[in-house]
Amino acid sequence: MAGLTGRMSTVIKAKVSKLLDRAEDPAETLDYSYQKQVEQLQNVKKGIADVVTAKKRLQMQESSLQQSVVKLDTQARQALAGGHEDLARAALERKNVAQTELQSLDTQVTELEQQQEKLTESEKKLRAKIEAFRTKKEVIKAQYSAAEAQVRISEAATGVGEQMADVGLAMQRAVDKTENMRARADAVSELETAGTFDDVTQLGSGEDDIDRQLKELSSQPAVDEDLAKMKAELGQGDAVPAPQIASGGADGGQAESKP
Amino acid sequence: MIVRISGEDQYRLEDSERQPLNELENKVVAIVEAGEIDGFKDAFAALLEFVRSHGSPVGDDELEGSDVILPPADVSFQEAGREFTGEGLIPD
């Protein structure tokens, strides 16, 4: 089969045969292969641990952003009640950005969870193959002449080698995904460090860099909508005829749980 | 014939199933060549589904090389394109 499948088969087969060419002595090949396999298994375990670490980091960011959302909502409400609409708007812009980040973090955490599951499954499979190889290795050493052994070794090593190459590919893909997410997580961290989600009452009067950035990042229609809703809840005049759905959750924390 | 779906499993298929498998694969290749992102997902899923439904999984304790290795189920159109044009999913 040419095309799509051809390339992949070729590369994996080349990797496997490279492994087999190592040694003249069959027993040596066997032990070398086995040693490589065990190493690879350790790598996979490390890969899984890396994915888990990345996931934990994102989850920590999630919970900190959730707190920010609640806090900013409360502040917006207080600002509006005190007649500071600008301040309320600024808080809602921040809240909007935080919520958008939260959604994307959520998607990423789910994706990492899937990666983790897949790798764990691959690790299990590889472990079983390595175990089978270990058993076969001793049988081959004990029972076959050098020439015969070479054939058997080649068969066995191809089976494991392919599994190793495949797990290697899965790990590579997991690492790539984790890298992308790390970049994203760093960007969120930067926003946090820059005070984006900090106490909005600390804001100066003039527009600072953060404000300008936020205006670009946040969705203005969503912010307008939030503001109108909040005004309606507070019974303030010129608000859009907002639906009364939020009447049960008048305090900031509760209204917050709805996107 | 043994077919591996990368990141998943190895499957044992009858030799008589080589032909229909080949046809499904050619369809995917044609779609990738034509740059039809929309058709790719379904065509590739159909290829994998054929392997899963017609093949029986090779046991974890069996050491067998595959005759065909298919890219993983979550392969993107871009990756499939690279795979097809020869750069490959796996660096040499």
Chai-1 contact restraints between the chains, C-beta under 6 A:
chainA,res_idxA,chainB,res_idxB,connection_type,confidence,min_distance_angstrom,max_distance_angstrom,comment,restraint_id
A,M1,B,E25,contact,1.0,0.0,6.0,A-B,restraint_1
A,M1,B,V68,contact,1.0,0.0,6.0,A-B,restraint_2
A,G3,B,V29,contact,1.0,0.0,6.0,A-B,restraint_3
A,G3,B,F84,contact,1.0,0.0,6.0,A-B,restraint_4
A,L4,B,V28,contact,1.0,0.0,6.0,A-B,restraint_5
A,L4,B,V29,contact,1.0,0.0,6.0,A-B,restraint_6
A,L4,B,E83,contact,1.0,0.0,6.0,A-B,restraint_7
A,L4,B,F84,contact,1.0,0.0,6.0,A-B,restraint_8
A,T5,B,V68,contact,1.0,0.0,6.0,A-B,restraint_9
A,T5,B,L70,contact,1.0,0.0,6.0,A-B,restraint_10
A,R7,B,E83,contact,1.0,0.0,6.0,A-B,restraint_11
A,R7,B,G86,contact,1.0,0.0,6.0,A-B,restraint_12
A,R7,B,G88,contact,1.0,0.0,6.0,A-B,restraint_13
A,M8,B,I69,contact,1.0,0.0,6.0,A-B,restraint_14
A,S9,B,I69,contact,1.0,0.0,6.0,A-B,restraint_15
A,V11,B,G88,contact,1.0,0.0,6.0,A-B,restraint_16
A,V11,B,I90,contact,1.0,0.0,6.0,A-B,restraint_17
A,I12,B,I69,contact,1.0,0.0,6.0,A-B,restraint_18
A,K125,B,D60,contact,1.0,0.0,6.0,A-B,restraint_19
A,A128,B,D60,contact,1.0,0.0,6.0,A-B,restraint_20
A,A128,B,D61,contact,1.0,0.0,6.0,A-B,restraint_21
A,A132,B,D61,contact,1.0,0.0,6.0,A-B,restraint_22
A,A132,B,L63,contact,1.0,0.0,6.0,A-B,restraint_23
A,A156,B,L63,contact,1.0,0.0,6.0,A-B,restraint_24
A,T158,B,G65,contact,1.0,0.0,6.0,A-B,restraint_25
A,G159,B,L63,contact,1.0,0.0,6.0,A-B,restraint_26
A,G159,B,E64,contact,1.0,0.0,6.0,A-B,restraint_27
A,V160,B,L63,contact,1.0,0.0,6.0,A-B,restraint_28
A,E162,B,G65,contact,1.0,0.0,6.0,A-B,restraint_29
A,D166,B,S6,contact,1.0,0.0,6.0,A-B,restraint_30
A,L169,B,I90,contact,1.0,0.0,6.0,A-B,restraint_31
A,A170,B,G7,contact,1.0,0.0,6.0,A-B,restraint_32
